[in-house]
Amino acid sequence: MERYTRKVDGQPATAMQWTGTNVDEMAKFVKDRASFARSYFAEGKGEAQMTLTGGASGDVKCHPDDMIVRCGGQLYPVRPEMFEQNYEKVD
């Protein structure tokens, strides 16, 4: 988990990238605000699917590489290219 500010209004945020395999770390970050389902591929490797629940927009599916952002009491996914444009890392 890293600390950021939202460029448009300076709002503090924390974020973590969802990889599809970092279920334990992500579960700690989102607490009880997500559900996880695992799918398996032919070669035996699996990737989990994550859905954020209980947000202002209802349930939202997350995709691998999404940045999961906690900002202003909300939790939501942001595509990496949009995250880069709209958030700045705090040292």
C-alpha positions as a printed NumPy array, in Angstrom:
array([[  0.   ,   0.   ,   0.   ],
       [  1.357,   3.371,  -1.03 ],
       [  0.244,   6.918,  -0.23 ],
       [ -0.845,   9.338,  -2.97 ],
       [ -2.682,  12.598,  -3.472],
       [ -5.38 ,  13.124,  -6.052],
       [ -4.052,  15.826,  -8.404],
       [ -7.38 ,  17.56 ,  -9.021],
       [ -8.077,  18.43 ,  -5.37 ],
       [ -5.11 ,  17.289,  -3.264],
       [ -7.25 ,  14.68 ,  -1.494],
       [ -5.055,  12.057,   0.255],
       [ -5.384,   8.494,  -1.012],
       [ -3.871,   5.067,  -0.532],
       [ -3.626,   2.559,  -3.351],
       [ -2.505,  -0.949,  -4.184],
       [ -2.287,  -2.681,  -7.55 ],
       [ -4.498,  -5.726,  -8.067],
       [ -2.488,  -8.417,  -9.86 ],
       [ -5.035, -11.209,  -9.813],
       [ -2.741, -13.238,  -7.568],
       [ -2.169, -10.97 ,  -4.53 ],
       [ -5.401, -12.033,  -2.806],
       [ -4.081, -12.058,   0.77 ],
       [ -2.518,  -8.603,   0.551],
       [ -5.549,  -7.15 ,  -1.213],
       [ -7.973,  -8.7  ,   1.299],
       [ -6.136,  -6.855,   4.078],
       [ -6.244,  -3.578,   2.123],
       [ -9.941,  -3.672,   1.208],
       [-11.014,  -5.366,   4.475],
       [-14.616,  -6.556,   4.124],
       [-15.37 ,  -4.553,   0.972],
       [-14.565,  -7.214,  -1.634],
       [-15.423, -10.724,  -2.705],
       [-12.945, -13.013,  -4.423],
       [-13.473, -15.932,  -6.815],
       [-10.722, -18.069,  -8.254],
       [-10.632, -19.361, -11.806],
       [ -8.153, -21.939, -13.023],
       [ -6.517, -22.283, -16.396],
       [ -5.544, -25.46 , -18.247],
       [ -1.887, -25.281, -17.165],
       [ -2.958, -25.338, -13.518],
       [ -2.249, -21.713, -12.772],
       [ -5.019, -19.682, -11.254],
       [ -6.02 , -16.073, -11.12 ],
       [ -8.557, -14.626,  -8.747],
       [-11.362, -12.308,  -9.732],
       [-12.226,  -9.499,  -7.357],
       [-15.426,  -7.514,  -6.969],
       [-15.557,  -4.466,  -4.729],
       [-18.838,  -4.431,  -2.831],
       [-20.92 ,  -1.847,  -1.035],
       [-19.59 ,   1.211,  -2.839],
       [-21.476,   4.289,  -4.006],
       [-21.656,   2.756,  -7.517],
       [-22.73 ,  -0.662,  -6.266],
       [-20.6  ,  -3.742,  -6.917],
       [-17.656,  -3.114,  -9.246],
       [-15.511,  -5.787, -10.922],
       [-11.767,  -5.224, -10.831],
       [ -9.309,  -6.305, -13.49 ],
       [ -5.695,  -7.378, -13.07 ],
       [ -3.415,  -4.321, -13.127],
       [ -6.163,  -2.027, -11.764],
       [ -5.045,   0.258,  -8.987],
       [ -7.44 ,  -0.11 ,  -6.061],
       [ -7.785,   3.328,  -4.493],
       [ -9.065,   4.295,  -1.056],
       [ -9.889,   8.013,  -1.097],
       [-12.48 ,  10.145,   0.695],
       [-14.012,   7.107,   2.386],
       [-14.56 ,   5.354,  -0.956],
       [-12.841,   2.329,  -2.475],
       [-12.703,   2.014,  -6.257],
       [-10.615,   0.575,  -9.137],
       [ -8.703,   2.853, -11.501],
       [ -7.024,   1.691, -14.719],
       [ -3.223,   2.175, -14.52 ],
       [ -3.064,   4.841, -17.248],
       [ -5.805,   6.903, -15.566],
       [ -4.194,   6.438, -12.166],
       [ -0.888,   7.794, -13.494],
       [ -2.644,  10.875, -14.873],
       [ -4.694,  11.607, -11.756],
       [ -2.628,  10.608,  -8.711],
       [  0.775,  11.662,  -7.408],
       [  2.893,   9.589,  -5.013],
       [  3.637,  11.112,  -1.612],
       [  7.165,  10.562,  -0.337]])
